[in-house]
Amino acid sequence: MKSWSLMGLLATAIIALALPVYAYNETSRMDAAQARLLAASVEQGEMIYAQNCVVCHGADGQGIGTYPGLDNEGVRTMDYETLFKTIERGRYGTAMAAWGVNEGGVLNSQQLDQLIAMLQSGDWAKTARTVDAAGLNPPTVLNIELPADTLAEVAKLPQGQMLAQALPLYTANCSGCHGPSGEGTAIAPVLNDATLRSQKSDEELSRIISNGVSGTLMAGWGQALSAGEIANLVGLIRNWGEIPPGLIPTPELPPLASSDAEVIAAGGKLYSVACATCHGPAGQGTRMAPALNAQSFLSQTNDQAIKMIIAQGVPDTRMPAWGGRLTDAELNSLVSFLRAWEPTAPAVAQPLPGGGQGGPPWLRNNTGN
């Protein structure tokens, strides 16, 4: 009996000693498994980001133009529920669309979880490499600089200091759509206009620049520009008449369109798959989207502007952002295909029968209907 009792005590002692070791090893195994699961989720999230988010927030999460950066502590420490709902449902009054499938988007709950894992636990340098390897780097925004002697001449004007600060901002962020001297283009209205100055108050101009205009290419710049910078842009619009005509040079924009038959053909295939349903097989427009095969659009819209429209889409319209789904070469091939229409494009296109006026108001053609 004593031997059995002794053996029982030994067994109990062994178990007592082994349990903590087992528990420690089991905890380590669970931690390792969770780490592997998180790493896999982050890796999947990088590709989801590359395909859906990069065109607005940048390959390295620093943000592009009006779109905010995501590489910051605010995003990394945001609680899961808030971040999930923001991505799933979008943000009202901003260009942030709803991405969840239950809200009309393309990402399911698992994909949203993987994207959140990347945003909160990923390495942005590695994400940028993933984006680059996939060929999905967002289109480069032209960096147009005004000559120093031009700014020096502007600074001598009555409101010169303010104008000299505003003009580089305008040239870098606004001239692509509104023209180098605010003369307007086919895709954005005139800003250098006495009627506009008489009809719009400083408060209204500031609100438009800060919040944008729904259903147009005019995004809100309130997160990208400071209050002082926005005030300077309002001052530029208000005092544009003081700048002598011709003082601001018209920048030379390098063409993106290619005349290579293979590039144009590749763009034509993309157009037939991604664009023809809404814009019409020959670019004549439909109820859903405006005509593209028209002098009223092609002759007044430079290659860079066409590329940015395709890449970034138009908020609150049917025009999605294709920049995260198409490579830079594919975007250029689409521009080349559209530009090839220009020599034979009608002055104003007639939409498909029963089409009527479709698409966003900034690109509607006056068909006389």
N, C-alpha and C positions, 0 to 999 in steps of 0.2 A: 504493500500500500504506500509505503513511504517513497519507493522508487517511482510509482505512478504520480504521486503528488509532486515529486521533484521535476519529473518530465513535464507535467502540466505548467508548473511555474516557469520552466525554461521556455516552453512554447509561448506562454503568455508574454514573457519578456521579449522573445524574438519578434513576435507580432507587434508589440508596443514600439520596438525600435524600428521595425520595417515600415510601419504605417506612415510616419513622417517622411521617410525617404521616398516612399511611393507617392505620397501626396505632393511632395516637392517636384518629383519627376513628372507627375501628371500635370501639375500646374505649368511646368516648363513646356510640356508637349502642347498643352492648350494655347499657351502664349505663342508658341512657334506656329501653330496652325492658324491662329488669328492673324499673325503677322503675314503669313503666306496669303491668306484670303484678302487682307487689306492691300497687299502688293499687287495681287491679280486685279482687284477692283480698280486701283489707281491706274494700272496699265490699260484696262478697258476704258476708263474714264478719259485718258489722254486722247484716244482715238475718237471718242464721242465728242470731246471738246474740239478736236481738229476739224471734224465734219460739220459741226453745227454752231460753234461759238467764236471761232478764231477770226472770222471776217469783221466782227465788231470789237472784240476784246483783245485781239492781237495774239500772236503765237506765244509770246512770253507773259501774257496776262497784264500788260501795261496799259491796255485801252487804246483805241484809235479814234481820233477826232472827238466827236461828242460822246462816244461810248466810254463808260468808266473802266478803270483798271480793276482787276480781280486779285492781283498779287499783293494783298495787304492783310493786316491782322484783323480788320473788320470782317472780312469774308472767312478767314481761317477760324475765327472764334465765334462766328455766328451760330446760333443754335440750329440743330438739324431741321426742326419743323419749319422755321422761318425760311431757311435756305431752300428746302424742298418746295414749299408753297410758292416762293418767288420764281423758281425755275418752271415749276409745273404750270402756274397760272399767269405768269408774266406780271408786268407792273403797269397799271392803268395810267394813261397820260404820258407814257414813255415809249421808246422804240423796243422795249423788252417784251417780246411776244410770249405767248403761252406755249411751252414745249411738251407738256404732258399729253398723252394720248386721250385722256379723259376731257381735256380742254381743247381738243382739235389739233394738238401737236403731234410729234413723231417719236417721242421717247416714252418707253414704258417705265414702270416703277423701278425695276432692276437697273435700267440704264440711268435713271435719275440718281439712284443710290451710288452708282459707279462714278458718275460725274461729280457728285458731292464729295466722294472719297478723294478724287483728284484735287478738287478745289481746296480741301482742308488738309490733306496729308501729302499731296504730291510735290514734286520738284519742278518748278516752272522752267528751269533750264532744260530738263529732260523732256518736258512737254513740248518746248520749242523745237527740240531735235526730232521728236515724233512728228510734229507738224511738217517740218522740213522734209523728212524722209518720205512722207505721204504726198509731197508736192502740193500742199494746201496752204502755203504761206499766203496771207492776204495781199491783194494788189498794193504796190508801193504808191503812197500818196506823193504827188509831185511836190518838191520843195522849191518854190519859186521865191527868189530873194530880190528885193528892190535895190538898185544901185545906191551906194552911200551918197553920191552927189545929188541924186534925186531927193532923198530924205533931207539933205541939208537945205535944198531949195524950199522944200515944203515947210521946214522949220521956221523959215523967215516970214511966213504968212501970218495974218492976225491971230489965228487959232493954231499956229504952226506946231507947237510942242505936242498938243493933243493929237493933231492930224499925223504927225511923224510917228507917234506911238501906235495909232490905229491902222495906218496903211499896211505895215508888215503883217498884222493880224488878219486884215481883210485879204491880202494877197495870198497868204498861206491857207486860209480856211474857207474863203467865200468866193474868190474870183473865178474858180472853176465852173461855178453855176451862174453867178451873177455878172460875169465879165470883168476884165481887169480894171475898168473904170466905172463899174456899176451900171453899165449900159443895158444889162439884161441879156438873156439868151432864150432859146426855145424851151428850156427847162426851168427857168427861174426869172422872176420879174425884175424890171428896172429898179435900181435903188437911187441912182443919181438923177433925181427927178423933182422938179419944183412942186408938182402936184402932190406927190407923195409927202414931201416935207410939210406941205400946208394941211394935209388931211390926217397925218399921224402924229400923235403926241410922243414925247420922249418916253413916257411910261409904256405906251403901247408898243413902240419899237423895241424897248428893252424886254418886254414880255415875250414878243415874237422871237427874238434872238435867244432868250433863255429857255423857252418852252417849246419852240418850233411850231409847225402848223400841221395838224393831223391830215393824213392823206396826201401829203406832198413830200418832196425831197428835203424840205426844210426841217431838219432835226433840231432838237433843243440843245443849245450849247451851254446851258447853265452849269453843267458838271465839268465841262472842259475849260471854260474861261472864268476868270474871276469877275467879281462885280465891277471892278475898275476897268477891266478890259472890255466888258460889254458896254459900259458907259462910254468908252472911247469910240467903239464902233457906232453907237448911237450918235455921238458927236460928229463922226465922219459923215454919216448920212445927212445930218442936219446942216453941215457946213461944206458939203462937197462942191457947191457952187463957187467957193473961194479958190479952188485949185484950178490953175490955168489949164485949158484944154491942151492935151498932148504932153503934159509934164510927166504923167505916169506912163511908162513904156508898156507896150503890149508884149507879153512874153512869148517866146517861140516854143510851142509845145511839140515835142517829137511825136510823129505819128506812130500808132501801135498797129494799125491795120497792115496786113501783108497782101501783096498781089500774087503770091504763090498759089497756084491752082490747088495744090494738095491741102494747104492751110485753109483756104476758102471752102473746099469740099468737106473738110473735117468740121468746120464751123456750121456748114449746112446740115450735116447729120445731127449735130447737137441741137440746132434750132428745131429740126423736125421732131425731135424727141421732147425737148424741154420747153419750147416756146410757141410752136405752131398752133397748139390747141387754143391758146388765149389770144395770140396776136395775128392768127390767120396763117395759112400755109405759105402765102406770098407776102406776108407782112402787112396786109391791108387792114388789119384791125377787126375786132368783133365786139360784141356787147361786153365781154369780160376785160378787154385790154385795148389800148389805142394802137393806131397804125404806126409801124416803124419804117415801112417802105414808102417814104414821102419826103420831098425836099424840105417841107416845113419842119421836119425833125432832123434829117441827116445833114443838111447844109448848115444848120445852126448849132449842132451839138458835136463837140470835138471827141476824139477817140477816148481820151481819158475819162470824160464825163459818161460816155456810153458804158465803158467798162465798169465804172463805179456804180452806175445804176444796176447793172446786171449783178455785180458782186454784192452790193449792200441791200438791194431791194428797196421797196418803198413802204414805210410803215403804214398800217391801217388800210392797205390795198391788197389785191390778190398777187402782187409782185413780190415773190419771196427773195431772200438773199441766197445767191448761188455761189458766193465766194468760198464757202466751206465745203462745197460739193464738187466744184470744178477747179482744176489746176490753173495756174497763171497762163500756161500755154493754151489751155482750152478756152479761157476767157478771151484771150487775144484772137483765137480763131473765130469765135462768135463775133467779135468786133469786125474782123476782116470780112466775114460773110455779110454782115449788115452793111458795111461800107461799100461792098461790091454792088449793092443796089443803087447807089447814089447817081451814077451817070444816066440811068434810065428811069429813076423814080419820078412819079407824078408830083406836081406841085402840092396837091392835097389828095390823099388817098381816099377811095370810097370803100367803106367797110363791107364785109360780107352781107349778102341779102338778109334783111331783117336785123342787121347788127345794131344800128343806132349809135349813140354816143356812149362808149364804154371807157373803162379805165380811169385813172386819176385825172383830175382837172388840169394838172400842169402839162399834160401831154395829149389832151383831146384835140382832134382835128375838126375844123369847121367844115362839115360836109354839106352845109346848106339845108340839112333836113330839119 
